[in-house]
Amino acid sequence: MPALFLIVVIDLIGFGIIIPLLPFYAEFFQAGPALVGLIMATYSLAQFISAPILGRLSDQFGRRPVLLCSLLGATISYVLLGFADSLWILFLARGMGGLMAGNIAAAFAYVADVTTSENRARGMGLIGAAFGLGFIIGPAIGGLLAGPDPQNADYQSPALAAAALSGIAFVVAFFTLKESLSQEIRDRLASRIKEGRFQQFKRYCSNKNIIILVAISFFATAAFAGLEATFAIWTERRFSFGPEQNGYLFAFVGVLSALVQGGLAGRLTKIFGETGLLIQGGTALCIGILLIPFAFNLGMLILALGIAGYGFSIISPALNSLISLNADKAEQGAVIGVSRSATTMARVAGPTIAGVLFSLFGMDWPYYFGALLMVIVVVLALKARPRLEYIQNKDR
């Protein structure tokens, strides 16, 4: 776990570097809000394609080789991003980066391999904390390197810095990461390797708990991804913020996420249970997103972001833990891969819809839509609570 935590932190710092400047990078090539949303969605569409594939490959060949290959590919994608000279190259670089980002399915499966049902929520929370740390350091570095002026920003230096960090993560993984998948589990998987993708999906769909959890993941992620995709251009229009200021705001959300997932997730799970955290986090995320259009000063904006960031930080480890508890031990990688595919498809739908709403109806409409999605999440979680809590308590 310590080695995996370090690798994910380093890799996510590289990813976080790009977040505050990508919308401005797209606008540099004359992209409007709708195309900005598509740029953000391209990464997630590619991740949607690769996540179940890499998850299944990690079940067959092990977590380590999948993580190593994807880290190397991510390094190349950031180099391409740094030297992009047109909008289509920007699309290509983000697509390649998204294909490599499917490795998160293998990372979560690694956690499932090395934890028990009792401490799995804590393990998932630690990986979530690694995401948070990446979003603390990464956006701050990216904003500083790009500068405060969106009209004269340096887009190459942040991309090359991200490439360097992914390269470092590859080296660290190569020398420190041990394989977590036992030979016993590989033997159990041998009879299922030739099973068709349709048969796999059909079997997963027979589990009602997994279906409802995947649906919740989709809606919650779509709401938060819509916020991420449009936030920089929203603050540009309301507060005249550039990459640097947005980098600090994203870093604030990263600090909150790391504190919640790294320090509070395990304790809160013992008090409320994973299902209780879904309801609590969904409510908080709904309120936070809805407050953003009414933020006319920095203090109100930070409050709205804080509530939304807390909500999403609580939902993520609870969902990952519940999905893992409802999956067969021999299919952790594949089921988590399917779950990650749903969330990455949400990161396609969320930014795309948010960009269109921003263009057609105004800058506040992506947040009204996101709040509506979170109402759906809370309703689904309340209806599924008895079934989810039965499995949750049965395995403990």
Secondary structure, DSSP 8 states (H G I E B T S, - for coil): -HHHHHHHHHHHHHHHHHTTTHHHHHHHTT--HHHHHHHHHHHHHHHHHHHHHHHHHHHHH-HHHHHHHHHHHHHHHHHHHHT--SHHHHHHHHHHHHHHGGGHHHHHHHHHHH--TTTHHHHHHHHHHHHHHHHHHHHHHHHHHH-S-GGG---HHHHHHHHHHHHHHHHHHHHH------HHHHHHHGGGTTS-HHHHHHHHHT-HHHHHHHHHHHHHHHHHHHHHHHHHHHHHHHH---HHHHHHHHHHHHHHHHHIIIIIHHHHHHHHHHHHHHHHHHHHHHHHHHHGGG--SHHHHHHHHHHHHHHHHHHHHHHHHHHHHTS-GGGHHHHHHHHHHHHHHHHHHHHHHHHHHHHHH-TTHHHHHHHHHHHHHHHHHHHHHHHHHHHHHHT-
